[in-house]
Amino acid sequence: MIDGFRRAGRADAVLVRLRRGPWLELATASGLPPMAVNRLKPVLMSQQSLAARAATGVIARSDGVGGNGPSSADAEPGGFRSQLAVPLRAGETVIGVLDLRSERVGAFGFADTAFAEAVAAQIGLTIRARRLEARAGGGSDPQQVCLDSLVSVAHALEQGDAYFAGHSERVAWIAGELARAAGLPEEERGRIEIAARLHDVGMMGIPDTILYKSAELDHDEETLIELHPLVGERLCRLLPDGERIGAWVASHHERWDGTGYPEGLRRHEIPFESRLIAVADTYDALTSERPFRSAMGFKEALGVLREKSGHLFDPAVVAFGVELAPALERTLSERSRFLKLPAEAEEASGFPSDGSTSD
């Protein structure tokens, strides 16, 4: 997972340090030669270092500008100009630090920090899941653990917004039905459903004050929100078929006429799978209650899709939606079937609901 993260991100080296009493001990590293790894020493949490600061629950960064590189306590491994340290959490407890290094000055910007926070959350979930698996005496498939962790994060994001509970599962179901109507094979439909289930997972790097804000977002907040497809893409690269799934997630807010984000792709430049997810996402959003508006009826939402067909959405995909309209209305009227209950979310993530942890 760490190797995939280093390739997906902009770090030259990635270290994961876990808390052991007053120390942060190296658990794994990527991007360092074996001799450098062997020389690494535990970091005392009382030291003046970025890693120790992150272990207190804050994000710590040095950009190498004006000689402001890693501190003496962080100096090993050497040769790096920039450092970003992000806390790893199990529930509310900090269990370690994700430590990124780069040979470039000013390597880690706002998007990189959001991405690192998202990956740190996923690593925390994975560590927790593997500990529980070890207790049960069984083995685990790392890629399946990774997928389960990301899905549980997507569900956890929805728990903070009662209006959108079950959204990712509904979008996955609608996208799968659209893919079926398009004649795509079952294996491909499965991949599309995974991408649809994870389409908003990149939101986990966005502060709750923005994510659940009921008022209109300002320009800076909108810019941050528009990063979430790219953060989601990087996370999905850690999965089997991650390059393709990530590309579909990255493009699910692109629009047929080129007015979408993050790249402004248009028409057939947008992956077909992303076009399916875009229609599914919009249809569910329109028919869901939101703090700033009431839910549309199914026919009214379908009318909006028809109106925007050829402008925002692929006309062929909208046509599939029109064809499926009766089935969509029947199934989505029972919206509770798509809700992830708290007990199920707790079981999937491996976290107790009170935020406590156990080793």
C-alpha positions in Angstrom: 0.0 0.0 0.0 2.8 2.4 0.9 4.6 1.9 -2.4 1.4 2.6 -4.2 0.8 5.7 -2.2 4.4 7.0 -2.9 3.9 6.5 -6.6 0.4 8.1 -6.5 1.6 11.1 -4.5 4.5 13.4 -4.9 6.7 12.1 -2.1 10.2 10.7 -2.7 10.0 8.7 0.5 7.1 7.6 2.8 7.5 6.4 6.4 4.9 5.0 8.7 5.8 5.3 12.4 3.6 3.8 15.1 3.5 4.8 18.8 5.1 2.5 21.3 5.0 4.1 24.7 6.9 7.4 24.5 8.5 6.5 21.1 7.5 6.6 17.4 8.9 3.4 15.9 9.3 2.7 12.2 6.7 0.3 10.9 7.4 0.4 7.2 9.1 2.7 4.7 9.1 3.2 0.9 11.6 5.0 -1.3 14.6 4.5 0.9 17.6 2.1 0.3 17.8 -0.8 2.9 20.9 0.7 4.6 19.1 4.0 5.2 16.1 2.1 6.7 18.4 0.2 9.0 19.9 3.5 10.3 16.6 5.0 11.2 16.1 5.4 14.9 12.9 5.7 16.9 11.7 9.3 17.5 11.0 10.3 21.1 7.7 12.0 21.2 9.0 14.7 23.5 11.6 15.7 20.9 11.2 18.9 18.8 10.4 17.2 15.5 7.7 17.3 13.0 6.9 13.6 13.5 6.5 14.2 17.3 4.3 17.2 16.6 2.1 15.1 14.3 1.8 12.5 17.1 0.0 15.1 19.2 -2.8 15.2 16.5 -1.8 18.2 14.3 -0.4 18.3 10.8 3.2 19.5 10.6 5.0 20.6 7.5 8.4 22.2 6.5 8.9 23.3 3.0 12.7 23.8 2.8 12.4 27.5 2.1 15.2 29.5 3.7 16.7 26.4 5.0 13.5 25.4 6.8 13.8 21.7 6.1 13.4 18.7 8.4 14.5 19.4 11.9 17.6 17.7 13.4 15.3 15.1 15.1 13.8 14.3 11.7 17.1 14.6 9.8 17.5 10.8 9.2 17.0 9.8 6.5 19.1 12.7 4.9 18.9 14.4 1.5 15.4 15.6 1.8 14.3 19.3 1.6 10.6 19.1 2.4 8.6 17.1 5.0 4.9 16.6 5.7 3.8 14.7 8.9 0.2 13.7 9.3 -1.3 11.8 12.3 -2.6 8.3 11.9 -5.8 7.7 13.9 -7.8 4.8 15.2 -11.0 6.5 16.1 -10.0 9.6 18.1 -6.7 8.1 19.2 -3.5 8.9 17.4 -1.7 5.6 16.9 1.2 6.9 14.7 2.4 9.2 12.0 2.5 9.2 8.2 5.8 10.9 7.4 6.4 12.1 3.8 9.7 13.4 2.4 10.7 15.1 -0.8 14.0 16.2 -2.3 12.3 19.3 -3.7 11.7 22.6 -1.9 8.1 23.4 -1.3 7.0 20.0 -2.5 3.8 19.6 -0.5 0.9 22.0 -1.2 -2.7 22.1 -0.1 -3.8 19.3 -2.3 -1.0 17.1 -1.2 -1.9 17.7 2.4 -5.6 16.8 1.8 -4.4 13.6 0.0 -2.1 12.7 2.8 -4.9 13.2 5.4 -7.1 10.9 3.3 -4.5 8.2 3.0 -3.6 8.5 6.7 -7.3 7.8 7.5 -7.3 4.8 5.3 -4.0 3.4 6.7 -5.5 3.8 10.2 -8.5 1.8 9.1 -6.3 -0.9 7.5 -4.1 -1.2 10.6 -7.2 -1.6 12.8 -8.7 -4.2 10.4 -5.5 -6.3 10.3 -5.2 -6.2 14.1 -8.8 -7.5 14.4 -8.1 -10.1 11.7 -5.0 -11.3 13.5 -7.0 -11.6 16.8 -9.5 -13.8 15.0 -6.7 -16.0 13.8 -7.3 -15.7 10.1 -5.5 -14.3 7.1 -6.5 -11.3 5.1 -6.3 -10.2 1.5 -4.5 -6.8 1.6 -6.3 -5.5 -1.5 -9.7 -6.5 -0.1 -8.8 -4.9 3.2 -7.9 -1.7 1.3 -11.2 -1.8 -0.6 -13.2 -2.5 2.6 -11.4 0.3 4.4 -12.2 2.9 1.6 -15.8 1.8 1.4 -16.2 2.2 5.2 -14.6 5.7 5.0 -17.2 6.6 2.3 -20.0 5.4 4.5 -18.5 7.3 7.5 -18.5 10.5 5.5 -22.2 10.1 4.9 -22.8 9.6 8.7 -22.0 13.3 9.2 -24.8 14.3 6.8 -28.2 12.8 7.5 -29.5 14.2 4.3 -27.1 12.1 2.2 -27.0 8.9 4.2 -26.8 5.9 1.8 -25.8 8.1 -1.2 -22.8 6.1 -2.3 -24.7 2.8 -2.2 -27.5 4.3 -4.2 -25.2 5.8 -6.8 -23.4 2.4 -7.1 -26.7 0.7 -7.7 -27.9 3.2 -10.2 -24.6 3.2 -12.1 -24.7 -0.6 -12.2 -28.2 -0.5 -13.7 -27.1 2.0 -16.3 -24.1 -0.1 -17.1 -26.4 -3.1 -17.5 -28.7 -1.1 -19.8 -25.6 -0.1 -21.9 -24.8 -3.8 -22.4 -21.6 -3.8 -20.4 -20.4 -7.2 -19.2 -20.9 -8.2 -15.5 -17.2 -7.9 -14.6 -17.1 -4.3 -15.9 -20.3 -3.5 -14.1 -18.7 -4.6 -10.9 -15.8 -2.3 -11.4 -18.1 0.6 -12.2 -20.1 -0.1 -9.0 -16.8 0.0 -7.0 -15.9 3.4 -8.6 -19.4 4.7 -7.9 -19.3 3.6 -4.3 -16.0 5.4 -3.9 -16.7 8.5 -6.1 -16.7 10.9 -3.1 -14.1 9.1 -1.0 -11.7 12.0 -1.7 -13.9 14.2 0.4 -12.3 12.8 3.5 -9.4 15.2 3.2 -11.9 18.2 3.4 -12.7 19.8 6.8 -16.1 19.0 8.2 -16.9 22.7 8.5 -16.8 22.9 4.7 -18.1 19.4 3.9 -21.3 19.8 5.9 -21.8 23.6 5.4 -25.4 24.5 4.7 -24.6 28.0 3.4 -23.1 28.8 0.0 -19.4 28.0 -0.3 -16.9 30.8 -1.0 -14.4 30.6 -3.8 -11.6 29.0 -1.7 -14.0 26.4 -0.3 -15.3 25.6 -3.8 -11.7 25.2 -5.0 -11.0 22.7 -2.2 -14.1 20.7 -2.9 -13.1 20.5 -6.6 -9.9 18.7 -5.6 -11.9 15.7 -4.2 -12.0 13.7 -7.5 -8.2 13.9 -7.8 -7.7 12.9 -4.2 -10.1 10.0 -4.7 -8.3 9.0 -7.8 -5.0 8.7 -5.9 -6.6 6.6 -3.2 -8.2 4.3 -5.7 -4.9 3.6 -7.3 -4.1 1.4 -4.3 -6.9 -1.0 -5.4 -6.9 -3.9 -7.9 -7.6 -2.3 -11.3 -6.9 1.0 -9.5 -5.6 2.9 -12.5 -8.9 2.4 -14.3 -11.2 2.8 -11.3 -9.2 5.9 -10.2 -9.6 7.5 -13.7 -13.3 7.0 -13.6 -13.5 8.6 -10.1 -11.3 11.5 -11.2 -13.7 12.3 -14.1 -17.1 11.9 -12.5 -17.6 15.7 -12.3 -16.6 16.3 -15.9 -19.4 17.5 -18.1 -20.4 16.8 -21.7 -19.9 20.4 -22.8 -16.5 20.8 -21.1 -17.8 22.9 -18.1 -17.0 20.4 -15.4 -13.9 19.8 -13.3 -11.1 19.1 -12.6 -9.7 18.9 -16.2 -12.5 20.5 -18.2 -12.8 17.3 -20.4 -15.7 17.2 -22.9 -17.8 14.6 -24.8 -15.8 11.4 -25.5 -12.7 12.7 -23.7 -14.6 11.7 -20.6 -14.5 8.0 -19.8 -17.8 6.4 -20.5 -17.8 4.9 -17.0 -17.5 8.4 -15.6 -20.4 9.5 -17.6 -22.5 6.8 -16.2 -21.5 7.7 -12.6 -22.2 11.4 -13.3 -25.8 10.7 -14.3 -26.3 8.3 -11.3 -24.8 10.8 -8.9 -26.9 13.7 -10.2 -30.1 11.7 -10.2 -29.7 10.6 -6.6 -28.6 14.1 -5.5 -31.7 15.6 -7.1 -34.1 13.1 -5.4 -32.4 13.5 -2.0 -33.4 16.0 0.7 -30.8 18.7 1.2 -30.6 21.4 3.9 -31.1 24.1 1.2 -33.9 22.5 -0.8 -36.5 19.7 -0.8 -36.0 16.5 -2.7 -37.4 16.5 -6.3 -39.8 13.9 -7.4 -38.5 11.2 -9.6 -40.2 12.5 -12.7 -39.0 16.1 -12.0 -35.5 14.8 -11.6 -35.7 12.9 -14.9 -36.9 16.1 -16.5 -33.8 17.9 -15.3 -31.6 15.2 -16.8 -33.4 15.4 -20.1 -33.1 19.2 -20.1 -29.3 18.9 -19.5 -28.8 16.1 -21.9 -26.3 17.1 -24.5 -25.1 20.0 -22.3 -24.0 18.5 -19.0 -24.6 14.8 -19.6 -24.0 12.2 -22.4 -27.4 11.9 -24.3 -26.9 8.1 -24.6 -26.6 7.7 -20.8 -29.6 9.9 -20.1 -31.5 7.8 -22.6 -30.6 4.7 -20.5 -31.9 6.5 -17.4 -35.2 7.3 -19.1 -35.5 3.6 -20.1 -34.9 2.6 -16.5 -37.0 5.2 -14.9 -39.8 3.0 -13.6 -37.4 0.5 -12.0 -35.3 3.4 -10.5 -38.4 4.9 -9.0 -39.7 1.7 -7.5 -36.3 0.7 -6.0 -35.2 4.2 -4.8 -38.6 4.8 -3.1 -37.4 2.3 -0.6 -34.3 4.4 0.2 -33.8 2.7 3.6 -32.4 -0.4 1.9 -29.3 1.6 0.9 -28.6 2.9 4.4 -25.4 1.8 6.2 -26.5 1.2 9.8 -24.1 2.4 12.5 -23.5 -1.2 13.7 -22.6 -2.3 10.2 -20.3 0.6 9.6 -18.6 -0.1 12.9 -18.1 -3.8 12.0 -16.8 -2.9 8.5 -14.3 -0.3 9.8 -13.2 -2.2 12.9 -13.7 0.8 15.1 -16.0 0.8 18.2 -18.7 3.5 18.0 -17.3 5.3 21.1 -14.0 6.0 19.4 -12.1 3.8 21.8 -9.3 1.5 20.5 -7.6 -1.6 21.5 -4.3 -3.1 20.4 
